[in-house]
């Protein structure tokens, strides 16, 4: 049933994409899509280098696990970071954010860094108001420089992490990341060992999970059994997949 729905949605998507290319219309950017859906007051989680350009009708507060001073020390080699962190919190749990308080939640290239994506998305919906917007982008395995050689993350795997806790699979994710990432493969044995220990001690440092458009759609459709929402928009754009979800 779900696979039939996915195929129908993807056929519609591919038809619209062919129409766009035939009429020589450029594929809408993240920022253009944001102008269609983002309005009111909300949060963006883990924006770091590339916060979404929200329209003038929107007010956004930036959420990160560390204050801006610590982020600048960690990412000292990066020329440009967000100017501020308004709320220091774990983006997966959002414990400091009240229920039903946000018009929108933005989480671009954050979900793949989450140890427990189901729990993270449920918390994003928890803080959204009714008809609030969840705007997410994730890397597409088929074009990702980091994830191309890795295995897709199944819903069964995500469900087990949600029920039993993500620690049961964290070490396996780290090993796969290090075995398939060309940067990690090129390191000497001692440096690899240090990196592996660092990834075990810290959270969010690697891509734990891997999706294509089709299995990301399957994930979201199965998630509808836990929370009420509508898929308003989806698009494969370059190396990422963009979804816009509306809470009911």
BALO-155790 format. One record per residue: x, y, z of N, C-alpha, C, O in turn; residue in three letters; chain. Coordinates in steps of 0.02 Angstrom, whole numbers, padded with zeros to 5 digits. Atoms other than C-alpha are relative to their C-alpha. Example, Ala and Ser with C-alpha at 12.3 -4.5 7.8 and 13.67 -1.06 7.14 Angstrom:
! BALO-155790
REC,00045,-00059,00000,00615,-00225,00390,00045,00060,00000,00097,00059,00033,ALA,A
REC,-00042,-00059,-00003,00684,-00053,00357,-00039,00055,00037,-00014,00110,00045,SER,A
This chain:
! BALO-155790
REC,00042,-00060,00000,00000,00000,00000,00043,00063,00000,00035,00107,-00042,UNK,A
REC,-00043,-00059,-00005,00133,00126,00053,00044,00006,-00062,00054,00061,-00088,UNK,A
REC,-00043,-00003,00060,00246,00078,-00093,-00039,00024,-00060,-00011,00058,-00103,UNK,A
REC,00042,-00024,00055,00100,00108,-00213,-00009,00076,00004,-00007,00111,-00047,UNK,A
REC,00008,-00072,-00010,00073,00281,-00138,00064,00036,-00020,00063,00088,-00053,UNK,A
REC,-00064,-00030,00017,00259,00319,-00154,00009,00004,-00075,00029,00056,-00102,UNK,A
REC,-00008,00002,00073,00262,00266,-00337,-00044,00052,-00033,-00024,00084,-00081,UNK,A
REC,00046,-00049,00029,00110,00375,-00373,00026,00071,00010,00024,00112,-00036,UNK,A
REC,-00027,-00066,-00014,00188,00526,-00289,00062,00015,-00041,00070,00070,-00067,UNK,A
REC,-00061,-00010,00039,00355,00501,-00376,-00015,00008,-00074,00019,00046,-00108,UNK,A
REC,00020,-00009,00070,00270,00482,-00546,-00024,00072,-00011,-00007,00103,-00061,UNK,A
REC,00024,-00069,00005,00182,00649,-00515,00059,00048,00003,00062,00096,-00035,UNK,A
REC,-00060,-00043,-00007,00348,00727,-00459,00040,00000,-00065,00060,00053,-00089,UNK,A
REC,-00041,00004,00060,00441,00663,-00612,-00034,00033,-00060,00000,00062,-00102,UNK,A
REC,00037,-00035,00052,00303,00728,-00727,00009,00075,00006,00023,00109,-00043,UNK,A
REC,-00008,-00072,-00011,00313,00901,-00648,00072,00022,-00015,00083,00076,-00042,UNK,A
REC,-00070,-00017,00012,00503,00897,-00657,00015,00003,-00075,00051,00047,-00098,UNK,A
REC,-00009,-00001,00072,00500,00852,-00842,-00031,00063,-00031,-00004,00092,-00078,UNK,A
REC,00034,-00060,00024,00378,00995,-00870,00043,00062,00013,00049,00106,-00030,UNK,A
REC,-00044,-00056,-00017,00495,01115,-00780,00058,00004,-00049,00075,00058,-00074,UNK,A
REC,-00057,00001,00045,00642,01060,-00887,-00021,00017,-00072,00015,00053,-00108,UNK,A
REC,00024,-00013,00069,00539,01064,-01049,-00013,00074,-00011,00000,00100,-00065,UNK,A
REC,00016,-00071,00005,00483,01242,-01014,00057,00044,00021,00051,00105,00025,UNK,A
REC,-00061,-00036,-00017,00659,01290,-00961,-00009,00044,00063,00017,00099,00067,UNK,A
REC,00010,-00035,-00064,00602,01342,-00787,00050,-00026,00050,00059,-00087,00056,UNK,A
REC,-00050,00023,-00048,00736,01337,-00654,-00033,-00034,00060,-00087,-00015,00081,UNK,A
REC,00025,00036,-00059,00712,01217,-00508,00001,00048,00059,00051,00082,00071,UNK,A
REC,00002,-00048,-00056,00656,01317,-00355,00053,-00015,00053,00061,-00073,00073,UNK,A
REC,-00050,00007,-00052,00793,01346,-00227,-00034,-00007,00068,-00094,00003,00074,UNK,A
REC,00027,00003,-00069,00772,01318,-00040,-00033,00066,00018,-00089,00068,00045,UNK,A
REC,00025,-00066,-00020,00749,01505,-00017,-00066,00017,-00034,-00110,00048,-00004,UNK,A
REC,00063,-00012,00036,00613,01514,-00150,-00057,-00041,00032,-00112,-00015,00041,UNK,A
REC,00051,00042,-00033,00519,01369,-00069,-00019,00030,00067,-00078,00029,00086,UNK,A
REC,00013,-00031,-00065,00536,01456,00099,-00050,00058,-00007,-00092,00067,00036,UNK,A
REC,00046,-00056,00010,00445,01608,00029,-00072,-00023,-00009,-00119,00014,00006,UNK,A
REC,00067,00027,00010,00297,01496,-00013,-00031,-00023,00066,-00092,-00022,00073,UNK,A
REC,00027,00036,-00059,00280,01415,00159,00017,00030,00068,-00019,00019,00116,UNK,A
REC,-00023,-00023,-00065,00375,01506,00297,-00030,00068,00017,-00024,00116,-00022,UNK,A
REC,00033,-00062,-00022,00280,01640,00394,-00009,-00001,00075,-00014,-00055,00104,UNK,A
REC,00011,-00003,-00072,00259,01699,00574,00065,-00007,00038,00118,00015,00015,UNK,A
REC,-00058,00008,-00044,00379,01652,00715,00018,-00073,00008,-00026,-00115,00019,UNK,A
REC,-00020,00069,-00006,00482,01495,00722,00074,-00007,00015,00108,00041,00033,UNK,A
REC,-00069,00015,-00016,00651,01412,00745,00034,-00035,-00058,00002,-00068,-00099,UNK,A
REC,-00040,00039,00046,00792,01346,00638,00053,-00037,00041,00088,-00007,00082,UNK,A
REC,-00045,00043,-00040,00895,01201,00708,00065,-00013,-00039,00063,-00034,-00096,UNK,A
REC,-00065,00018,00027,01081,01183,00675,00017,00031,-00067,00043,-00004,-00111,UNK,A
REC,-00010,-00031,00065,01094,01309,00533,00075,00012,-00015,00096,00006,-00073,UNK,A
REC,-00073,-00007,00005,01280,01344,00563,00024,00043,-00058,00031,00104,-00052,UNK,A
REC,-00031,-00035,00056,01347,01390,00390,-00050,00030,-00049,-00033,00077,-00085,UNK,A
REC,00046,-00020,00053,01190,01413,00287,-00072,00005,00026,-00113,-00037,00011,UNK,A
REC,00070,-00008,-00023,01034,01478,00375,-00046,00015,-00059,-00026,00046,-00108,UNK,A
REC,00049,-00011,00053,00878,01480,00269,-00017,00074,-00004,-00028,00107,00047,UNK,A
REC,00020,-00070,00010,00837,01651,00195,-00077,00003,00004,-00112,-00009,-00045,UNK,A
REC,00072,-00002,-00010,00663,01673,00268,-00028,00067,-00025,00008,00116,-00026,UNK,A
REC,00030,-00062,00024,00541,01804,00200,-00007,00051,00057,00000,00034,00116,UNK,A
REC,00004,-00055,-00049,00517,01971,00288,-00059,-00009,00048,-00060,00022,00101,UNK,A
REC,00059,00013,-00043,00352,01907,00361,00016,-00051,00055,-00028,-00067,00096,UNK,A
REC,-00018,00052,-00049,00448,01778,00466,00053,00026,00048,00097,00065,00030,UNK,A
REC,-00050,-00014,-00052,00546,01794,00628,00028,-00067,00024,-00010,-00109,00047,UNK,A
REC,-00030,00064,-00016,00669,01654,00662,00049,00006,00058,00089,00054,00061,UNK,A
REC,-00049,00007,-00053,00765,01605,00818,00043,-00061,-00015,00017,-00113,-00036,UNK,A
REC,-00047,00053,00017,00921,01497,00796,00014,-00044,00060,00032,-00020,00114,UNK,A
REC,-00010,00049,-00052,00938,01338,00898,00063,-00040,-00016,00072,-00063,-00072,UNK,A
REC,-00059,00043,00009,01104,01248,00923,00019,-00029,00067,-00001,-00003,00120,UNK,A
REC,-00019,00034,-00062,01180,01131,01050,00053,00039,00039,00062,00026,00099,UNK,A
REC,-00052,-00039,-00032,01320,01256,01088,-00013,00075,-00010,-00044,00093,-00060,UNK,A
REC,00004,-00073,00012,01326,01446,01112,00047,00020,-00057,00092,-00018,-00075,UNK,A
REC,-00037,-00021,00060,01400,01545,00968,00075,00003,00013,00115,-00012,-00032,UNK,A
REC,-00072,-00005,-00014,01568,01571,01056,00033,-00068,-00007,00089,-00073,-00033,UNK,A
REC,-00029,00067,00006,01597,01383,01067,-00002,-00024,-00072,00045,-00057,-00094,UNK,A
REC,00003,00020,00070,01540,01355,00888,00057,00031,-00040,00086,-00002,-00084,UNK,A
REC,-00055,-00034,00035,01668,01482,00828,00067,-00034,00014,00110,-00035,-00029,UNK,A
REC,-00062,00036,-00016,01805,01385,00918,00003,-00067,-00035,00055,-00088,-00060,UNK,A
REC,00002,00065,00033,01748,01218,00849,00011,00006,-00075,00048,-00033,-00105,UNK,A
REC,-00003,-00009,00073,01729,01283,00672,00043,00060,-00018,00024,00102,-00059,UNK,A
REC,-00046,-00057,00010,01876,01404,00676,00023,00006,-00072,00041,00061,-00095,UNK,A
REC,-00024,00000,00069,01923,01354,00498,-00053,00023,-00050,-00038,00032,-00109,UNK,A
REC,00055,-00021,00044,01753,01409,00428,-00004,00076,-00001,-00004,00108,00052,UNK,A
REC,-00001,-00073,00006,01748,01587,00361,-00065,00032,00023,-00065,00088,00048,UNK,A
REC,00064,-00032,-00015,01562,01614,00391,-00044,-00047,00040,-00057,-00104,00020,UNK,A
REC,00048,00036,-00041,01446,01555,00529,-00060,00046,00012,-00057,00106,-00001,UNK,A
REC,00056,-00042,-00021,01276,01614,00588,00025,00050,00052,00073,00037,00088,UNK,A
REC,-00023,-00054,-00044,01291,01775,00687,-00017,-00012,00073,00015,00016,00118,UNK,A
REC,00021,00008,-00069,01202,01713,00841,-00033,-00068,00010,-00057,-00099,-00037,UNK,A
REC,00041,00057,-00021,01127,01566,00935,-00048,00028,00053,-00027,00051,00105,UNK,A
REC,00050,-00029,-00046,00965,01619,01019,-00021,-00049,00054,-00036,-00028,00111,UNK,A
REC,00021,00051,-00047,00923,01455,01104,00051,-00057,00000,00061,-00089,-00051,UNK,A
REC,-00047,00057,-00006,01052,01329,01167,-00041,-00060,00023,-00066,-00061,00079,UNK,A
REC,00042,00058,-00015,00964,01161,01162,00020,-00057,-00046,00050,-00047,-00098,UNK,A
REC,-00009,00058,00043,00976,00985,01093,-00055,00000,-00052,-00114,-00004,-00036,UNK,A
REC,00049,-00005,00053,00891,00994,00924,-00044,-00061,-00007,-00097,-00058,-00037,UNK,A
REC,00040,00061,00003,00829,00815,00941,-00057,00001,00051,-00110,-00027,00039,UNK,A
REC,00049,00002,-00054,00734,00845,01103,-00039,00066,00008,-00097,00065,00027,UNK,A
REC,00032,-00066,-00006,00696,01034,01103,-00036,00009,00067,-00092,00033,00070,UNK,A
REC,00031,-00001,-00066,00664,01024,01290,-00019,00069,00024,-00065,00076,00065,UNK,A
REC,00015,-00068,-00024,00665,01213,01314,-00055,00034,-00040,-00076,00090,-00024,UNK,A
REC,00052,-00029,00043,00533,01243,01179,-00068,-00026,00020,-00078,-00086,00027,UNK,A
REC,00067,00019,-00022,00351,01243,01231,-00039,-00036,-00056,-00027,-00024,-00115,UNK,A
REC,00045,00034,00047,00222,01130,01149,-00043,00051,-00038,-00063,00102,-00011,UNK,A
REC,00047,-00040,00041,00119,01206,01007,00016,00074,00001,-00030,00116,00005,UNK,A
REC,-00020,-00070,-00007,00219,01367,01011,00030,00031,-00063,00040,00092,-00065,UNK,A
REC,-00037,-00025,00058,00300,01383,00839,-00042,-00004,-00064,-00079,-00052,-00076,UNK,A
REC,00033,00001,00066,00232,01431,00668,00038,-00043,-00050,00009,-00071,-00096,UNK,A
REC,-00041,00042,00045,00376,01340,00584,00061,-00025,00036,00085,00005,00084,UNK,A
REC,-00064,00028,-00021,00527,01231,00617,00040,-00015,-00063,00015,-00050,-00108,UNK,A
REC,-00044,00013,00056,00672,01228,00494,00057,-00044,00024,00087,-00031,00076,UNK,A
REC,-00054,00047,-00019,00797,01083,00500,00032,-00026,-00064,00017,-00081,-00087,UNK,A
REC,-00034,00020,00062,00907,01077,00345,00066,-00035,00015,00108,-00009,00051,UNK,A
REC,-00061,00040,-00009,01042,00943,00340,00015,-00010,00075,00072,-00006,00097,UNK,A
REC,-00004,00014,-00071,01008,00905,00522,-00021,-00072,00016,00009,-00105,00058,UNK,A
REC,00030,00064,-00017,00906,00745,00520,00049,-00058,-00007,00048,-00105,00033,UNK,A
REC,-00049,00054,00009,01049,00636,00454,00050,-00003,00057,00083,-00054,00068,UNK,A
REC,-00045,-00003,-00058,01151,00692,00606,-00034,-00022,00065,-00002,-00027,00117,UNK,A
REC,00039,00019,-00060,01013,00638,00727,00009,-00075,00014,00004,-00116,-00031,UNK,A
REC,-00005,00070,-00019,01040,00476,00823,-00068,-00034,00000,-00074,-00094,-00011,UNK,A
REC,00068,00027,-00004,00852,00455,00839,-00047,00044,-00042,-00083,00086,-00015,UNK,A
REC,00040,-00044,00043,00765,00534,00687,-00074,00000,00014,-00107,00052,00009,UNK,A
REC,00072,00001,-00016,00590,00475,00735,-00014,00044,00060,-00060,00085,00058,UNK,A
REC,00009,-00042,-00059,00605,00553,00907,00009,00073,-00016,-00027,00115,00009,UNK,A
REC,-00014,-00069,00019,00678,00711,00830,-00059,00031,-00036,-00080,00087,-00020,UNK,A
REC,00056,-00027,00038,00536,00734,00706,-00062,00006,00044,-00099,00055,00037,UNK,A
REC,00058,-00006,-00045,00404,00698,00838,00006,00061,00045,-00044,00094,00059,UNK,A
REC,-00010,-00060,-00041,00480,00834,00947,-00009,00064,-00041,-00033,00114,-00015,UNK,A
REC,00012,-00058,00043,00480,00955,00800,-00074,00012,-00009,-00097,00069,-00005,UNK,A
REC,00072,-00008,00005,00296,00921,00775,-00031,00021,00067,-00080,00058,00068,UNK,A
REC,00026,-00018,-00066,00267,00936,00963,00001,00076,00010,-00046,00103,00038,UNK,A
REC,-00006,-00072,-00013,00327,01117,00965,-00037,00042,-00052,-00047,00102,-00043,UNK,A
REC,00037,-00036,00051,00232,01164,00806,-00073,00012,00020,-00104,-00030,00052,UNK,A
REC,00072,-00013,-00006,00062,01246,00813,-00038,-00041,-00052,-00007,-00068,-00098,UNK,A
REC,00041,00032,00051,-00082,01168,00718,00008,00038,-00065,00006,00100,-00066,UNK,A
REC,-00013,-00026,00067,-00051,01196,00532,00070,00033,-00005,00084,00068,-00053,UNK,A
REC,-00069,-00024,00004,00130,01240,00573,00039,-00040,-00052,00019,-00095,-00071,UNK,A
REC,-00040,00027,00055,00264,01202,00443,00066,-00028,00025,00103,00005,00062,UNK,A
REC,-00066,00030,-00011,00411,01083,00458,00036,-00002,-00067,00014,-00035,-00114,UNK,A
REC,-00039,-00008,00062,00541,01125,00325,00066,-00037,00009,00107,-00017,00050,UNK,A
REC,-00060,00040,-00009,00677,00994,00305,00034,-00015,-00066,00000,-00022,-00118,UNK,A
REC,-00040,00025,00056,00817,00949,00184,00047,-00053,00027,00075,-00045,00081,UNK,A
REC,-00049,00052,-00017,00922,00791,00190,00041,-00016,-00062,00018,-00005,-00118,UNK,A
REC,-00040,00018,00058,01065,00731,00078,-00032,-00059,-00037,-00063,-00103,-00007,UNK,A
REC,00022,00055,00042,01019,00616,-00067,00059,-00047,-00010,00110,-00027,-00038,UNK,A
REC,-00054,00049,00005,01127,00459,-00058,00028,-00006,-00071,00088,-00016,-00080,UNK,A
REC,-00020,00012,00069,01132,00448,-00247,00050,00052,-00025,00088,00040,-00072,UNK,A
REC,-00045,-00053,00022,01228,00612,-00263,00044,00027,00056,00084,00072,00045,UNK,A
REC,-00038,-00024,-00058,01304,00634,-00089,00073,-00022,-00004,00089,-00079,-00018,UNK,A
REC,-00072,00015,-00001,01494,00644,-00078,00018,-00044,00059,00069,-00078,00058,UNK,A
REC,-00015,00037,-00061,01486,00564,00095,-00035,-00068,00004,-00008,-00116,00032,UNK,A
REC,00043,00058,-00014,01348,00434,00084,-00010,-00047,-00060,-00045,-00097,-00054,UNK,A
REC,00013,00039,00060,01357,00363,-00092,00013,-00074,00006,-00022,-00114,-00026,UNK,A
REC,-00018,00071,-00007,01437,00198,-00039,-00034,-00034,00059,-00023,-00093,00072,UNK,A
REC,00030,00027,-00061,01332,00175,00117,-00069,-00032,-00013,-00099,-00021,-00065,UNK,A
REC,00065,00034,00005,01176,00070,00147,-00056,00048,00019,-00047,00091,00063,UNK,A
REC,00058,-00040,-00018,01005,00151,00152,-00024,-00018,00070,-00019,-00076,00091,UNK,A
REC,00029,00012,-00066,00925,00170,00323,-00073,-00020,-00008,-00113,00017,-00035,UNK,A
REC,00068,00024,00005,00767,00066,00334,-00043,00028,00057,-00017,00051,00108,UNK,A
REC,00045,-00022,-00054,00613,00115,00434,00005,-00047,00060,00001,-00024,00117,UNK,A
REC,-00006,00048,-00055,00632,-00044,00537,00059,00018,00045,00055,00012,00106,UNK,A
REC,-00059,-00020,-00038,00805,00015,00590,-00017,00063,00042,00000,00066,00102,UNK,A
REC,00018,-00061,-00035,00738,00188,00637,-00048,-00014,00058,-00043,00015,00111,UNK,A
REC,00050,00018,-00051,00594,00111,00733,00033,-00034,00060,00015,-00021,00117,UNK,A
REC,-00036,00033,-00054,00712,00000,00833,00040,00050,00041,00041,00046,00102,UNK,A
REC,-00037,-00053,-00035,00821,00151,00875,-00047,00040,00044,-00029,00060,00100,UNK,A
REC,00049,-00039,-00037,00664,00243,00931,-00023,-00037,00063,-00029,-00007,00116,UNK,A
REC,00026,00039,-00056,00601,00102,01043,00053,-00020,00051,00041,-00018,00111,UNK,A
REC,-00052,00028,-00044,00765,00035,01113,00056,00049,00016,00097,00036,00060,UNK,A
REC,-00052,-00049,-00011,00875,00190,01106,00054,-00005,-00053,00073,-00061,-00073,UNK,A
REC,-00047,00000,00056,01002,00241,00973,00069,-00027,00017,00109,-00041,-00029,UNK,A
REC,-00067,00025,-00018,01154,00181,01072,00012,-00071,-00026,00069,-00092,-00035,UNK,A
REC,-00008,00069,00022,01120,00003,01012,00031,-00004,-00071,00060,-00055,-00089,UNK,A
REC,-00026,00001,00069,01172,00052,00834,00053,00053,-00014,00079,00057,-00070,UNK,A
REC,-00046,-00056,00012,01288,00201,00858,00068,-00024,-00025,00095,00004,-00073,UNK,A
REC,-00067,00025,00020,01451,00101,00845,00000,-00025,-00072,00047,-00013,-00110,UNK,A
REC,00005,00026,00069,01392,00016,00684,-00003,00057,-00050,00028,00053,-00103,UNK,A
REC,00002,-00059,00044,01350,00185,00606,00069,00030,-00008,00089,00049,-00063,UNK,A
REC,-00067,-00031,00003,01522,00251,00650,00047,-00042,-00042,00085,-00015,-00083,UNK,A
REC,-00043,00043,00040,01610,00100,00576,-00016,00007,-00074,00030,00011,-00116,UNK,A
REC,00019,-00006,00070,01511,00115,00415,00023,00067,-00029,00049,00071,-00084,UNK,A
REC,-00022,-00067,00021,01546,00302,00404,00075,00001,-00015,00096,00028,-00065,UNK,A
REC,-00073,-00001,00008,01732,00274,00426,00024,-00047,-00056,00075,-00034,-00087,UNK,A
REC,-00019,00047,00053,01738,00127,00304,-00019,00025,-00069,00010,00004,-00119,UNK,A
REC,00026,-00022,00065,01644,00219,00166,00018,00072,-00017,00008,00094,-00074,UNK,A
REC,-00016,-00070,00011,01705,00398,00186,00073,00006,-00023,00118,-00015,00013,UNK,A
REC,-00067,-00002,00029,01857,00432,00075,00049,00039,00043,00108,00021,00046,UNK,A
REC,-00043,-00039,-00044,01926,00562,00195,00025,-00043,00058,00084,-00042,00076,UNK,A
REC,-00019,00042,-00056,01924,00438,00339,00044,-00059,-00022,00091,-00078,00013,UNK,A
REC,-00039,00057,00026,01993,00295,00232,00073,00019,-00009,00118,-00022,00000,UNK,A
REC,-00068,-00023,00014,02146,00400,00191,00043,00011,00062,00103,00021,00057,UNK,A
REC,-00036,-00014,-00063,02194,00423,00375,00042,-00060,00021,00027,-00117,00004,UNK,A
REC,-00039,00054,-00028,02328,00322,00463,-00039,-00033,00057,-00088,-00006,00081,UNK,A
REC,00037,00042,-00048,02275,00189,00589,-00011,00036,00066,-00066,00033,00094,UNK,A
REC,00006,-00033,-00065,02308,00293,00745,-00050,00057,-00002,-00090,00066,00044,UNK,A
REC,00048,-00056,00008,02212,00444,00681,-00071,-00026,-00007,-00119,00002,00020,UNK,A
REC,00067,00030,00007,02067,00332,00630,-00027,-00021,00068,-00086,-00011,00083,UNK,A
REC,00021,00022,-00067,02062,00261,00806,-00023,00060,00041,-00073,00056,00076,UNK,A
REC,00019,-00060,-00037,02058,00436,00880,-00067,00028,-00024,-00108,00049,00016,UNK,A
REC,00063,-00024,00027,01919,00489,00762,-00058,-00044,00023,-00111,-00019,00043,UNK,A
REC,00053,00045,-00021,01817,00334,00803,-00020,00011,00072,-00080,00010,00088,UNK,A
REC,00015,-00012,-00071,01831,00367,00990,-00036,00067,00009,-00082,00072,00049,UNK,A
REC,00032,-00065,-00003,01784,00549,00964,-00074,-00005,-00021,-00117,00024,00012,UNK,A
REC,00069,00007,00024,01628,00501,00865,-00043,-00038,00050,-00103,-00025,00057,UNK,A
REC,00037,00036,-00052,01578,00379,01003,-00017,00045,00059,-00071,00039,00088,UNK,A
REC,00010,-00043,-00058,01597,00512,01137,-00047,00058,-00014,-00081,00083,00032,UNK,A
REC,00040,-00059,00018,01508,00651,01043,-00061,-00021,-00041,-00065,-00077,-00066,UNK,A
REC,00060,00012,00040,01339,00663,00957,-00003,00049,-00057,00021,00106,-00052,UNK,A
REC,00013,-00045,00056,01295,00735,00788,00060,00015,-00044,00056,00059,-00087,UNK,A
REC,-00060,-00016,00038,01471,00731,00716,00000,-00031,-00070,00036,-00007,-00114,UNK,A
REC,00000,00035,00064,01432,00613,00571,-00071,-00008,-00027,-00119,00009,00008,UNK,A
REC,00065,00019,00027,01290,00561,00457,-00015,-00071,00026,00016,-00119,00005,UNK,A
REC,00018,00066,-00025,01209,00419,00554,-00046,-00036,-00049,-00044,-00097,-00055,UNK,A
REC,00053,00031,00042,01070,00391,00427,00004,00025,-00072,00029,00079,-00086,UNK,A
REC,-00009,-00011,00072,01058,00384,00238,-00067,-00012,-00035,-00100,-00063,-00024,UNK,A
REC,00064,00005,00036,00909,00414,00123,00007,00016,-00074,00053,00051,-00095,UNK,A
REC,00016,-00026,00067,00853,00429,-00056,-00069,00031,00005,-00102,00027,00057,UNK,A
REC,00067,-00031,-00001,00695,00520,-00104,-00054,-00053,00014,-00100,-00040,00052,UNK,A
REC,00052,00052,-00008,00597,00356,-00112,-00004,-00026,00071,-00058,-00032,00098,UNK,A
REC,00006,00029,-00067,00645,00284,00057,-00011,00054,00053,-00034,00038,00108,UNK,A
REC,00019,-00055,-00044,00631,00456,00139,-00075,00009,-00001,-00107,00022,00051,UNK,A
REC,00072,-00004,00006,00454,00463,00073,-00034,-00056,00039,-00084,-00046,00074,UNK,A
REC,00027,00057,-00037,00421,00289,00144,00004,00013,00075,-00044,-00001,00112,UNK,A
REC,-00008,-00017,-00071,00489,00347,00313,-00055,00047,00023,-00086,00036,00075,UNK,A
REC,00050,-00050,-00021,00373,00497,00318,-00071,-00028,-00002,-00111,-00013,00042,UNK,A
REC,00067,00028,00004,00219,00401,00262,-00014,-00047,00058,-00070,-00048,00085,UNK,A
REC,00008,00044,-00058,00246,00271,00398,-00004,00040,00065,-00036,00019,00113,UNK,A
REC,00001,-00042,-00060,00274,00410,00524,-00069,00030,00012,-00084,00050,00068,UNK,A
REC,00068,-00027,-00008,00096,00470,00492,-00043,-00041,00047,-00095,-00018,00069,UNK,A
REC,00036,00040,-00050,00039,00328,00605,00010,00028,00070,-00028,00012,00115,UNK,A
REC,-00016,-00027,-00066,00117,00425,00751,-00020,00073,00008,-00032,00095,00064,UNK,A
REC,00016,-00072,-00005,00078,00606,00710,-00037,00020,-00064,-00023,-00007,-00118,UNK,A
REC,00042,-00020,00056,-00048,00693,00597,00032,00058,-00039,00041,00113,-00012,UNK,A
REC,-00029,-00053,00041,00030,00792,00454,-00013,-00016,-00074,-00030,-00072,-00092,UNK,A
REC,00007,00006,00072,00020,00820,00267,00066,00017,-00033,00100,00064,-00012,UNK,A
REC,-00059,-00018,00040,00164,00817,00143,-00022,00053,-00051,-00058,00037,-00099,UNK,A
REC,00021,-00056,00042,00142,00988,00061,00042,00005,-00063,00018,00027,-00115,UNK,A
REC,-00047,-00012,00056,00295,00986,-00052,00059,-00047,00008,00081,-00060,00064,UNK,A
REC,-00064,00036,-00002,00444,00878,-00098,00035,00008,-00066,00004,00013,-00119,UNK,A
REC,-00040,-00012,00059,00586,00900,-00221,00071,-00025,00010,00101,-00013,00062,UNK,A
REC,-00070,00019,00001,00753,00820,-00262,00037,00056,-00037,00022,00071,-00095,UNK,A
REC,-00035,-00058,00028,00873,00965,-00292,00076,-00011,00010,00101,-00006,00065,UNK,A
REC,-00072,00010,-00005,01056,00930,-00331,00017,-00057,00047,-00003,-00114,00034,UNK,A
REC,-00021,00052,-00047,01130,00836,-00183,-00047,-00006,00059,-00031,-00041,00108,UNK,A
REC,00045,00003,-00058,00979,00859,-00068,-00072,-00013,-00021,-00091,-00005,-00078,UNK,A
REC,00071,00010,00008,00797,00814,-00047,-00035,00047,00048,-00018,00050,00107,UNK,A
REC,00036,-00052,-00039,00678,00950,00015,-00072,-00023,00011,-00107,-00038,-00037,UNK,A
REC,00070,00016,-00018,00515,00910,00107,-00029,00057,00041,00005,00087,00083,UNK,A
REC,00038,-00048,-00041,00385,01030,00176,-00061,-00036,00026,-00102,-00061,-00013,UNK,A
REC,00054,00037,-00032,00263,00954,00301,-00043,00049,00040,-00017,00096,00071,UNK,A
REC,00046,-00043,-00039,00109,01035,00380,-00034,-00042,00054,-00062,-00095,00040,UNK,A
REC,00030,00034,-00056,00048,00982,00552,-00076,00010,00000,-00100,00065,-00012,UNK,A
REC,00073,-00004,-00006,-00137,00942,00573,-00020,-00011,00073,-00079,-00009,00089,UNK,A
